[in-house]
Amino acid sequence: MNTVILMAGGGAQQGGGMQQFFLLGMIMVVFWLFMIRPQSKKAKEHKIFIENLQKGDKIVTTAGIHATVNKVNEDGTLQIEVNPGSYLKMEKSAISQEWTAAINKPATETK
């Protein structure tokens, strides 16, 4: 006597692997769209901002120091003037793009 046992829903699992693969792919696309792409765009903008610094620009460092660019060195550093006659040498990467834009933005008129 051979008994055959039929399992209910035995054929329902076919194709499940493809759905999981598609779902994983969609998660990766969303992750790239909302995390990696904006970060790389911001890094590219910051690189352009750093390359365009020149003598006389008013800047703010990431440490909050307000200064004026006195000299742009070729080794990736800047000589900044904090007070008249007081100079510091610092890395270009330590300049805050957001804070620098905020101090250089013209003040809005109040009525």
Secondary structure by P-SEA (a helix, b strand, c coil): cbbbbbbcccccccaaaaaaaaaaaaaaaaaaacccaaaaaaaaaaaaaaaacccccccccccbbbbbbccccccccccccccccbbbbbbcccccaaaaaaaaccccccc
